[in-house]
Amino acid sequence: MLLRLQPYDVTITYRPGKQVLLADALSRLSPEEEAPIPDLNVQIHDVCPQFSSECLQRIRAETAREPELCALKEVVYNGWLTTVRELPSLLRPYWTFRKELSIEDSLILKGHRIVVPQALQGEILSKLHASHQGIEKTKLRARTSLFWKNLNIDIEEMIK
């Protein structure tokens, strides 16, 4: 991060909490408040800069069509069973990282990475390797925003 800031001349100044209105108001915001807070106009945006809205919509649509991901969404939403043996064999590969999986705006996320449906994996693989950086760089690029079962194996096979 320090290298990214080198081109800038940064000055850090202290401000008391009373002067930081937004942070102060959000820290005291209760979900049970019935009346709006006067003069507080807060908008929270979910930003996925690596994906266009069209691409995200296609991922949502394909996720809804794919039986494995529909079953995974159901399990993530309703809660995981107590043992891996109780799960359908289709979902067992997801057991080891079940605590990292979540659903946000009809997308399945593993941490901050989007779980990509199988129908779009080939297209996304070709986009990942468009710069022809090799296996390790392509894997590194994929790990910043994407996930699917056997992602590393698929990258290696495509590049070889």
N, C-alpha and C positions, 0 to 999 in steps of 0.2 A: 504494500500500500504506500509505503514511503516513496518508492520509485515513481508511482503514479502521481504523487503530489509535488514532485520536484519542479515541474515547469511552472508551478503557481507560487505566488507570494501570499502565504496564509498567515493571518493574524487571528489568534484565538483570544477571545475576551470572555470573562465571566459575567453571567447575568443571574441575578437572584431568581428563584422560582416564581416570585410574584410578577416578574416582568416577562416570563415565558408563558404566555396565556394558553396556547394550545396544549403544550405538554402538561401544564398544571391542571387544566380542565379535564383532559383525558385521564389523568392519574386519579382523579376524584369522581369520574363518571360511573354511575351505578347503572347496571342493566335494569334495575327496577324503577328507575325514574319515570314518572308518568308524564310530566310536563317537559317540553323542550327547554334547554338551557338558553337564555336570551343571548343574542349576539354570538352564538357559536355555530359556525358554518363549517362542518367537517365532512370531507368526502374521502373515503378510503378506496383506492384503486388497486386491483390485482394486476400486476404487470408481468407478462411473460415476453420479454423483449426478443427472445430467440425465435418466437413463433408469430406468424401473422394471425389475425382473427379468423381468416379463412381456413388456415391450416388447423387451428384449434377446433373450429367447427367440424372439419372433416374427421379429426381424431375423436371428437364426441360422437359423431354419427357412426363411425366404424366400431367404437367401443360398445355402442348400443346394439350393434349387429352381431358381435362376436360372443358366442355362448360362454366361453371361458372367462372373458372379462365381465360379462353380466353376472355370472356366478360369483366372481371375485368381488364385484361391487356389493352384491347382496351380503356376502360374508363380512366385508369390511364395515358396511353400514349397520348390520344387526349384531355384530360381535363374533369373534372367533370361538370355535369349539374348544374344549379343554385339552384335547390331545390331537396329534396329527393323524392318528389312525381313524378318527371320526370324520375327517374331511374326505370329500370325494378325491380320487386320485388326480383329477384334473387340477386341483388347487394345492396339492401337497408341495410343489416347488416354491410356493409363496410363504410357507409356514415359517421359515427361518427369519424372515424379515417382516413378519406380520405387524409388528409394532410401528414400523416405518410407513405403512400403507395408510392412505387417507383418501377421501373423496372431496374434491373441490370443483364446484360448477360442472358437474357431470364428468369430470376427468379423474382418473385414478392416479394418485401421486405416490411415489416411493421417495419419501423425504421431500425434496424440492424438484425431483425429476418426474416427468410425465411418462406413464406406462403407455407404450405405443401398441396399438392393435396390429395383428399379424398382417392384415391387408395393406398397411402403409409402411411396413418395415423395409421392404425392398427400395421403395422410393426414398425413404429417409436415409438409408444406407448410402445410396448413390449421392445424395446431397452432402452427407458427411465426408465422403471421400472425393468430393469435387476438386479439392485443392491438391490431391495426390500427395499427402504428407506422410504416408506410411502407416503401418499397423498401430504403433504405440500412440502417435499423435492423433490418429482417428479415434482410438479408444478414449483417449483423454478428452477429446472434443465431445464425444458422445456422453461421457460421464457427467458433464456439466448440466445436461438438461433432459436426457432420455433414459429410458429403461425398458427392457423386455427380457424374457428368459433367453439365455444363450446369446446375449448381445455381443460379448467378446468373441465367441466362436463364429458368429455370423460375420463380424468385421474381418476376422482373420481369413475366412473362406473367400469373402468377396475380394479382398486385396490380393490374395495369392492367385 
